[in-house]
Amino acid sequence: MSLPDKDASNAVVVVEDPTYLAREVNYAHQQVVEHGKSMLAYAAKAGRYLLSVKGTLKHGEFKPWIAKNCAFPYRTAARYMQLAKSVVGDTFDLGATIDSILDTHANRRNAPTPASISRDDAEYGLKLHALVERGATEGERDVARRKLEAFAKGFRDPQSGQAYTAEALVEKAQDILPDWQKSSEQIELDRYNAEGQAAKAEAATLRAQLEVIQSRIAQLRTDCKSMPREALEEAYIGLVLEREGFAKILKQRAA
């Protein structure tokens, strides 16, 4: 709506209709909400895809895969995966952000629960333990120790129902990820060594079986030397007829 200016210049001042502006404000707000939800949905979707990829790779291969294939750093990928594990479906509250959702999830996870320790939880706990053992400074080791103790309290032993101690959590994590500190090359070498040991064990078993067979053959040869020629001929004929399927027919005819 336009009204004449009171100045002598007769310039025109444009005054926006408040009703119209209200509609525009509400429309813009709706776009913010929808685009925000869309952003979070896509972030969670990316996280689910990343978790699927991580599940197909060996330990130590995921970060290089991110660097090679993704247009964002590993830190962003980790947040996407956290988001994917923190939400159910693609429904988000008004005004929700990745940070607010992850904060809520972190607070929920830090409360003692009977939930089992996941591979990601085990990896995080072992990283803290490594800092406790080999931190650059005493202060860094103390911080890592406090973090590990607080993290351990977020899980309960399924048998006793008691919250894990740092030591118990590390022991459980080591059971889940026994090769955590090994390089991919070392893991592959261990696999080949294990396969070699299995092959050696199988060969030893075959040799033992062969020795039993050879011993039995030697015993049969000794028995044959003491048997009359006619008995040997009858035994040989019976074996040949049995192999060729005639022995059964002869038995039926004799009956």
C-alpha positions in Angstrom: 0.0 0.0 0.0 1.5 3.4 -1.0 0.8 6.7 0.7 1.9 10.2 -0.4 4.8 11.6 1.5 4.2 14.7 3.6 7.4 16.3 2.2 7.1 19.0 -0.4 9.1 16.9 -2.8 6.0 14.7 -3.4 8.2 11.5 -3.2 6.3 8.3 -2.7 7.0 6.2 0.5 6.1 2.5 0.3 4.5 1.1 3.4 4.2 -2.7 3.6 0.9 -4.2 4.7 1.4 -5.8 8.2 -1.0 -8.6 7.3 1.1 -9.4 4.2 4.3 -9.3 6.2 2.9 -11.7 8.8 2.2 -14.2 6.0 5.7 -13.8 4.7 7.2 -14.1 8.1 5.3 -17.3 8.8 6.2 -18.7 5.4 9.9 -18.0 5.9 9.7 -19.6 9.4 8.1 -22.7 7.8 10.9 -22.9 5.3 13.4 -22.7 8.1 11.7 -25.5 10.0 11.3 -27.7 6.9 14.9 -27.1 5.6 16.2 -27.7 9.1 14.4 -31.1 9.3 15.5 -31.9 5.8 19.1 -31.1 6.8 19.0 -33.4 9.8 17.2 -36.1 7.9 20.0 -36.1 5.2 22.7 -36.0 7.9 21.2 -39.0 9.6 20.8 -40.7 6.2 24.5 -40.1 5.5 25.4 -41.5 8.9 23.5 -44.7 8.2 25.3 -45.1 4.9 28.6 -44.4 6.6 27.9 -47.0 9.3 27.1 -49.6 6.6 30.4 -48.8 4.9 32.3 -49.1 8.1 30.8 -52.5 8.8 32.3 -53.8 5.5 35.8 -52.6 6.1 38.6 -54.0 8.2 39.9 -52.1 11.3 42.0 -49.1 10.2 40.5 -48.8 6.7 37.6 -46.5 7.4 39.4 -43.2 8.0 41.5 -43.6 4.7 38.2 -44.5 2.9 36.6 -41.2 4.2 39.7 -39.2 3.1 39.6 -40.8 -0.4 35.8 -40.9 -1.1 34.1 -38.1 0.9 34.0 -34.4 0.5 34.2 -33.8 4.2 36.6 -34.8 7.0 36.4 -37.8 9.3 35.1 -35.5 12.2 32.0 -34.7 10.2 31.5 -38.3 9.3 31.7 -39.2 13.0 29.0 -36.7 13.8 26.8 -38.0 11.0 27.2 -41.6 12.4 26.5 -40.4 15.9 23.3 -38.7 14.7 22.2 -41.8 12.8 22.6 -43.9 16.0 20.9 -41.2 18.2 17.5 -40.8 16.3 14.7 -43.1 15.4 13.3 -42.4 11.9 13.5 -38.9 10.5 11.3 -37.1 12.9 13.0 -34.1 14.6 11.7 -31.5 17.1 11.3 -27.9 16.1 14.6 -26.1 16.4 16.6 -29.3 16.8 20.2 -29.2 15.6 22.8 -31.9 15.3 24.5 -30.6 18.4 21.3 -30.6 20.5 20.4 -34.1 19.4 23.9 -35.4 20.1 23.9 -33.7 23.5 20.6 -35.3 24.4 21.9 -38.7 23.2 25.2 -38.3 25.2 23.3 -37.4 28.4 21.0 -40.4 27.9 23.9 -42.8 27.2 25.9 -41.5 30.2 23.2 -42.7 32.6 23.9 -46.3 33.8 22.0 -48.7 31.6 22.1 -52.4 31.0 22.9 -51.8 27.3 25.7 -53.9 25.9 29.0 -52.2 24.8 29.1 -51.7 21.0 32.2 -51.8 18.9 32.3 -48.0 18.7 32.0 -47.8 22.5 34.9 -50.4 22.8 37.1 -48.4 20.4 36.5 -45.2 22.3 37.2 -46.8 25.7 40.5 -48.3 24.3 41.5 -45.0 23.0 41.1 -43.4 26.4 42.9 -46.3 28.0 45.8 -45.8 25.6 46.0 -42.1 26.6 46.0 -43.2 30.3 48.9 -45.5 29.6 50.9 -43.5 27.2 49.7 -39.8 27.5 52.3 -37.2 26.7 52.0 -35.5 30.1 50.8 -36.4 33.5 47.9 -33.9 33.1 46.8 -35.6 29.8 46.9 -39.0 31.5 44.8 -37.7 34.4 42.2 -36.2 32.1 42.0 -39.4 30.1 41.7 -41.4 33.3 38.7 -39.3 34.5 37.0 -39.5 31.1 37.5 -43.3 31.1 36.0 -43.7 34.6 33.0 -41.5 33.7 32.5 -43.4 30.4 32.7 -46.8 32.1 29.9 -45.8 34.6 27.5 -45.4 31.6 27.4 -49.2 31.3 26.3 -52.0 33.7 27.5 -55.5 33.9 24.7 -57.8 32.6 25.3 -60.3 35.4 25.9 -58.2 38.5 23.9 -55.2 37.4 26.7 -53.0 38.7 28.2 -50.1 36.7 31.5 -51.0 35.0 34.7 -49.9 36.5 37.4 -48.5 34.1 39.4 -51.7 34.4 36.3 -53.9 33.7 35.3 -51.8 30.7 38.8 -52.0 29.2 38.8 -55.8 29.7 35.5 -56.0 28.0 36.6 -53.7 25.2 39.7 -55.8 24.6 37.5 -58.9 24.3 35.4 -57.1 21.6 38.3 -55.7 19.7 41.3 -58.0 20.3 43.1 -56.6 17.3 42.4 -52.9 18.0 46.1 -51.8 18.2 47.3 -53.9 15.3 47.8 -52.5 11.9 45.8 -53.9 8.9 49.1 -55.5 7.7 49.6 -57.2 11.1 46.0 -58.4 11.2 46.5 -59.9 7.7 49.8 -61.5 8.7 48.1 -63.0 11.8 45.3 -64.4 9.6 47.9 -66.0 7.3 49.7 -67.5 10.2 46.5 -68.9 11.7 45.6 -70.5 8.3 49.2 -71.9 8.1 48.8 -73.4 11.6 45.5 -74.9 10.6 47.0 -76.4 7.5 49.8 -77.9 9.5 47.4 -79.4 12.0 45.3 -80.9 9.1 48.5 -82.3 7.5 49.5 -83.9 10.8 46.1 -85.5 11.1 46.4 -86.9 7.6 49.8 -88.3 8.3 48.5 -90.1 11.4 45.7 -91.6 9.4 48.1 -92.7 6.7 50.3 -94.4 9.3 47.2 -96.3 10.6 46.3 -97.4 7.0 49.9 -98.5 6.2 50.1 -100.4 9.5 46.8 -102.2 8.6 48.1 -103.0 5.1 51.2 -104.5 6.5 49.1 -106.7 8.9 46.9 -107.8 6.0 50.0 -108.8 3.9 51.2 -110.9 6.8 47.8 -112.5 7.1 47.7 -113.2 3.4 51.1 -115.0 3.5 49.7 -117.4 6.0 46.5 -118.2 4.1 46.2 -121.1 1.6 46.2 -120.2 -2.1 42.6 -121.3 -2.5 41.4 -119.1 0.3 43.1 -116.1 -1.2 41.5 -116.8 -4.6 38.1 -117.1 -3.0 38.6 -113.8 -1.1 39.8 -112.0 -4.3 36.9 -113.4 -6.4 34.4 -112.3 -3.7 35.8 -108.8 -3.6 35.7 -108.4 -7.4 32.1 -109.7 -7.6 31.1 -107.4 -4.7 32.6 -104.4 -6.4 30.9 -105.3 -9.7 27.6 -105.9 -8.1 27.3 -109.7 -8.8 27.8 -111.0 -5.2 24.2 -110.0 -4.2 22.7 -111.8 -7.2 24.6 -115.0 -6.4 23.5 -114.8 -2.7 19.8 -114.4 -3.8 20.1 -117.4 -6.2 21.7 -119.5 -3.6 18.9 -118.7 -1.2 
